[in-house]
Structures are given as C-alpha cells and as structure tokens.
Amino acid sequence: MPKSNAAKSSVAPIKGVRRSPVTPGEMIDRSLTIEIVRVTERAAVAAARHRGRGDERAADQAAVDAMRRELNRLAIHGTVVIGEGERDHAPMLFIGEEVGDQSGPRVDIALDPLEGVTLCAKAQANAIAVIAVAEPGTLLQAPDVYMNKIAIGPDYPADTVHLDNEPGLNIRRLANAKGVPVSDITACILDRPRHARLIDAVRDAGAAIRLITDGDISGVIDATRPDETGVDIYLGLGGAPEGVLAAAALKCMGGFMQGRLVLDDADSRRRAAELGIKDPDRIYGIGEMARGDVLFSATGVTDGGLLSGVRFSGSSVFTETLVMRSSTRTTRRISAEHRMTEKFHLE
C-alpha cells in the first residue's frame, strides 16, 4: 500500500499518550479499512479451532500468532499501543512492538486477538477478535489495569450521565432522557464480586440488569444500540485496554463513554507513569481515548448479539466482521466465505 498523498494531519497528540514520530503527509489510507478485516478474520478463525475445548491459553495463543502474521503482511509501520500487555509479560504483540512490513505510513494499533478467552474456551457467546488503527499519538496508551466505565448510546444530552454520579441518579436521568419509566431501563454489568454494590444500587433504582461473564467491549457497544440489543447503559469495572478499544468503536459509530483508570497501588501508578499517564484521577471521554481518524474491525469467534461466530462447513470457512471508520462514520458488516486452501488451513 503506497503512502497517502493527503495533507498532513492536524490531529494533536493526546496528553498522556506516548507519541510516535509523524512524517508529513502520513495519514491512514482508506484501503487499510478493508485490509484490517483480514487481520481479525484470521485471528478469529485460528481461535475458533479451539472453541469449546477448555484450553484458554491455546485459544489465545492461536489468535495472537495469526493476528501477528497478518499484521506483518500489511504495508504499514505500526506500533502496538494497546496489546497483550507490557513486554516483560507478553512475548508477542506487546506494548511498543513494531508490526507491519515497515514500508507504509506510521500508525498506532490497539488490539485484542481474542476478547473473551473464557467464552471461546467454553463455546459461549460474544468472543471476538478486535483491532483498532489510528494516526500516531491519538490512542490512549493504557496499562493493563481496571478502568471504571460508563457508556450509553448517541443522541442524548451531554449531561445525561456522568461517571461520578451515583448509579441510581444515572439510571433516573437516562430514563428521563428516553421518556420511559426506570423499569424500562436495562444495564449491562460484568458478573463479578466487585460489582455487588453496583448491582444492588441499579436494582434498588428499579432498573433491570443483564449480567455478562466476559466480553465488555461487546457490552459497551451493545449499550449504544438499545433498539437492537435491549441494553441501555453499560456500568462498572473492566479492563483498561478493552476500554480504549471500546472507545475506538464508539468514535466510529457514535455514543457516549467515560472511563477512569483504577491506579490503586504503587505498581499500577508506576506502570501508568511509564506510559505517560500524568493524572491518575482523570476521566477520559471518547475523544480523549481515541482521536483523529480511527479504523475498527471486529470478527466474531463465537455467536453473539454483535456478530455471528466462525462457521466451518466442508471446504469453506464463514466469518462475519464489523468494520468501521470514524472520519466517514461508515459501518460495514462483512459476511465472507473463505475457501479452505492448505495455506488458509495452516495459518
């Protein structure tokens, strides 16, 4: 893929985001929107071969290997800013790793080769392979810690909900903005012991709850599509890297989201500082986690409300992918049939 001849981007790097050097004229080529689909497709297919086999590590490693191989075929000079973790803990696709064939424009990459490793290992719904690509310096580089999150759909007043509000107040304000009783509101929350008080507060307010075992990227996205999913709001603590990926998706499709990193010990604060995080109490909005032109692709591994999972049938493999671009607000849903060649089977 040749370098774009477009004018230099005017996007300023986000404070607290490690900056990559930008060569004048480097912007994301629109053909990359389709190229990254192949990246998540291959990761999803590789993970799906381990679906329901109970081996989380094998499923995750297969997805990582496949995604890395495909990324290194792209004509980009990519830097992983959200990945499998810091270098000491992740042998591949670690934060700071360079990917691509180094012949194209510089881009920052956030990825999760298998979001929902437990879901895949148990053949449960909503395991996906995810990637986001953006201009250098425009994605929040978050350590692998918790992030407190709140998300709702688009078209609400800006002050409808806020991360620092009590859950009941957010529920009531959202119901008022929708023009429905509180009993019509459904919140999506990860089913974890740490959320016991949150769950009680939401139920005490009169709302329903959809508890999910894993997969909070899908959970956040579901909250922006209430007419399709029945979920009106996402609440609670989940992974910070997943929070940045969810923000990248919402930058493309619309919605409201806030997140705050949970830096509650010296080690997490040190790791955050090493990644350029200056203010541990800062609340990040979508535009502070993902700025500029963002590409997002997610391919289903298992069937779910967002995407159908990989299906193997004879000599063919079927995948479904959601691919989006923020600058055009374009969303494509791609259903693909891959003929089972020896190369595809092995990789």
Secondary structure, 3 states (H helix, E strand, C coil): CCCCCCCCCCCCCCCCCCCCCCCCCCCCCCCHHHHHHHHHHHHHHHHHCCCCCCCHHHHHHHHHHHHHHHHCCCCCEEEEEECCCCHHHCCCCCCCCEECCCCCCEEEEEEEEEECHHHHHCCCCCCEEEEEEECCCCECCCCCCEEEEEEECCCCCCCCCCCCCCHHHHHHHHHHHHCCCHHHCEEEEECCHHHHHHHHHHHHHCCEEEEECCCHHHHHHHHCCHHHHCCCEEEEEEEHHHHHHHHHHHHHHCCEEEEEECCCCHHHHHHHHHCCCCCCCCCEEHHHHECCCEEEEEEECCCCCCCCCCEEECCEEEEEEEEEECCCCEEEEEEEEEECCHHHHHC
